[in-house]
Amino acid sequence: MTGVEVKVEGLTKSFGPATIWSDVTLTLPPGEVSVLLGPSGTGKSVFLKTLIGLLKPERGSIVINDVDLVRCRESELYEIRKLFGVLFQDGALFGSMNLYDNIAFPLREHTRKSESQIRDVVAEKMEMVGLAGDEGKLPGEISGGMRKRAGLARALVLDPAIILFDEPDSGLDPVRTAYLNQLIIDLNAQTDSTFLIVTHDINTAQTVPDNIGLLYRKHLAMFGPREQLLTSDEPVVAQFLNGRREGPIGMSEEKDTAQAEREMAEAGDLEGLPPLKPQLAPSTGMPDRQAVHRRRERVAAMLHELPEPARRAIEESEQDVPGPAWTGGDTDERPTDIHPRITDDTPPPPGRHQFRDGGA
């Protein structure tokens, strides 16, 4: 199933008096891979649960196929949920079922397929994630990486248009994470579904997505083409991507401005952003990712709105993309899917995203 657009407008979620995030606005382009980053405790997993209707936001809308999940009837929500596949952090497999029955479970619950048809679908999805031959194993008999892949196969069996990944790399070593990242790109090439990945892994953020968002100080600080965040000169971005202590992010919450400035002054000159890495391409033998070509046209329309480092990075990367000549910057169309979210009343200049005390 080809991916669909997910349009989120002004979404706000609280638990009692505690606001998790507010006024989150973004558009997940159909068929593209997006990543959501942010310090621990910023509500990234809560955002995924809200997207599929497990949690109800206080304000805002989530529109998929012209249906607002926040205000629709329960019957409509049930149908929209069938568009989703979800890979949970630990795979969320039933411990008493073997892998075959775990993966077949959604088909038995939500379809009228015969057992022979189910067998064919399960075999196909297990082959896609590299688990062919492991059907009879129990979750307790396999590694964490295999459980992730089994959970991913289960998320794929209904051919979802949207696939959510909740920290797929948690608990995996760097080598397994690299394999999983390549698997995600290969699956996107095969399915053309819309992917949203919540992760803390910097290598994943650098090499997998078409788009990146950053949750910070209870707001979506930015969302747009991957090059926008990966070339940003904002201190919080440099701190997060370098994984260092000095900067606005604290151990349990964001530091106040004075403390962050003291640390930066004491540290002296700190390294800037890591070098921009190329995005992963599908493995040999896989089909081309159709999302790459759609993204090319979409980003060309917004190129003049982006900061110079992001524009330069996009133009350089596009030289290696097959297809018609790159025409970025020749259009006056305004972008519709790049959403800086700042709490200050005065918006930042175009292409700049301020991270101030009390702001996003």
Order of alpha helices (4+ residues) and beta strands (2+ residues): beta-beta-beta-alpha-beta-beta-alpha-beta-alpha-alpha-alpha-beta-alpha-beta-alpha-beta-beta-alpha-alpha-alpha-alpha-alpha
